[in-house]
Amino acid sequence: MTRYSGGMSQRLMIARALMHAPDVLFLDEPTNNLDPQSRLFLWERIRALNAQGLTILLTTHDMSEADQLCGRIAIMDHGKILVHDTSAELKKLIPGGNALELRVGLPSPEAGAHVLESLRGLEGVSKVDELDDASGVDTYRLYAETAAALVGPATQAVLMAGGRVHDLHVKQPSLEDVFIYLTGRHLR
């Protein structure tokens, strides 16, 4: 009996499923336990088949995979569909999900208080968290609908207090964030 790799087995599975030219292709965890090259190859084939008009119903626990491959996503919990929409619309379910995170160096604790007050006063900011950091770098997370628009004003607030921005990034909610938000963190 010939043994095939996981990637080869999955490619054979899809080829076998396509032999009868179905209108709908059902794929249950198609990339489970695949190496990265095989996973990317399979993603390319799935995209190509869908682009050719084939409807594909894909089940996966990999939220990144769902985000990359699916036009519409249903999140299920205990056998019930909780939500069904596009990835972009599902991510909007996270309240205050968009955030700007700044890691800054400040000359004094007084400067930190000034920065915090200035950041809280920025237009569009719904909340500012000051995060603990043992490295001596102050970290602030600003929540807003359009967090990317805060990059300039937030950087200016730090500079005006005599601080230095070490790095910053805009965080947008992921499908994993949506899943956890809807189903909770407890193990099942």
N, C-alpha and C positions, 0 to 999 in steps of 0.2 A: 504494500500500500504506500502510495506516494504522500509525503507530508509537505504541505505548502506553508509559507510564512503567513503571518496574519494579514499582511498587505495583499499578498497574492490570493489568499482565501476570500478576502472582501471583494477584490476585483472579479473573481470568479462568481461570487454570489450575485453581484450586480449584473454581470453578463448573463447569467442564468435567468435572472428576473426579467431582463429585457428581451429575451428570445421570442416572446410572444407579443411584442410591441404593445405593452399595456398602456392604458390611458392614465393610470395612476401607479406610481411606484412607491411602495411602502418600505421604509428603511428604519430598522430598529437598532439604534446605537451603532451606526455603520463604522465609526472610527474608534470604537472602544479597543484599547490595548494595541493601537497601531503606533509605529515609530513616526516621527515627524514627517519624513519624506512620503511615506505611504498615506498619511493623513492629508497632506497637501495635495497629493495626486488624486485622492478620492474626492476632496473638495472641488477640485477643478472639473472632474467628471460630472459631479452632481450639478455644478453651475451650468456646464455645457448642456446637459440633458434638460435642465429647466429652461434654459434659453431657447432650446428647440421646441418648447411648448409642452413638455412632459410635466404633469403635476406630480410633485413629490411630497409625501407625508413622511416626515422625519421625526423620530423620537430620540431625545438626547438628554443627558444630564450636564453636558458641557455647554454652559451658557455662551461662551465665546463662539462655539460652533453654531449655535442657534442664531446668534447675532450676525455672523458672517454669511450664513446660507439661507436664512428663512425670510421671506417677505412678510409673513404673518406668523405670530407666535402665540401659542396657548400655554399658560402656566397652570399646571394641575397640582392638586394637593388632595390626598386621600381619595383619588379617583374622580374628583370633580374639577371641572375647568373653572378657575378663579377669574381669569382675564384672558382676552383674546384680542390682539391688536398688532400693529407694527412695532418694531423695536423702539423707534423714536417715541411713539405715543406711550408705550409702557414705561419708558424711562421718566416720563413726565409725572408718573405717579409718586415718585419719591419727593416728599416735601423738602424744599431747600436742598435738593440734591446737587445742584451746581455750586461749586466752591472754588475759591482762589486760596491757595496755601502759599504763604511766604515764610521763608526762613531768613532771619535777619540778625545782624550783629548790632548791638546798641551800646552807646558809650556809658550809660548809667541806668539804674532802675527808674529814675524820673523820666528819662527819655522813653522807656517802655510804657509808662503810664500815659505819656503824651501821644505816642503812636497808637495805643489801644483806643484812646478817646477819639483821635482823628479817624481811625478806621471805622469805628462805630458810627461816625457822622457822615460817612460817604453815602451819596445818593444811591439808592437801590440795594443797600446792604440790609439784610433781614436779621443777621446775627453774626457775631464775631466770637470765636473761641480762641483763647490763649492756651496753647498746648504745652505741657511740660516737656522739657528736653534737658537731659542730663549733660549734654555736651556744651552748655553755655551759650547756645544759639537760641534765640527766641523764635517761636513758631506761632503764626497766626493763621486761622482758617476763617475766611469770610464767605458767608452764604448769600447768594443772590440768584435771581432768575437768569441774569446775564453776567456771570462771574468774569468772563473774559474782558468785559468792558471796564472792569475795576483794576486791571493791571497797571495802567498809567497812574490813576489817582492814588492807588495804594502804595506804589513805589515812591511817588512824590511825598506821601505822608511820612514814610520811613526816612527818606533823604532829608526832609525838613527838620526831623528830630536829630539829625547828625548820625543816623544809622547807615548801615550798608546792607543791601539785599544780597544774600548768599545764593539763593535760588528761589524760584517760584514756579508753580504749575497750576493749571486749571484742571479741576477734577470734575468729571461729569459722571452721572450715575451709570452703572453697568447693569446688564440683565441679571447678574448675580445679586446686585443690590436690590433689584426689584423682587426677585424670588425670595430673598431673605425677608424683605419688608412685608411681603404678602403671606409668607408661611411661617415666619418666626425662625429663631436660631436653634431651637431645641432639636436634638437628634430624634430620629423616628425609628 
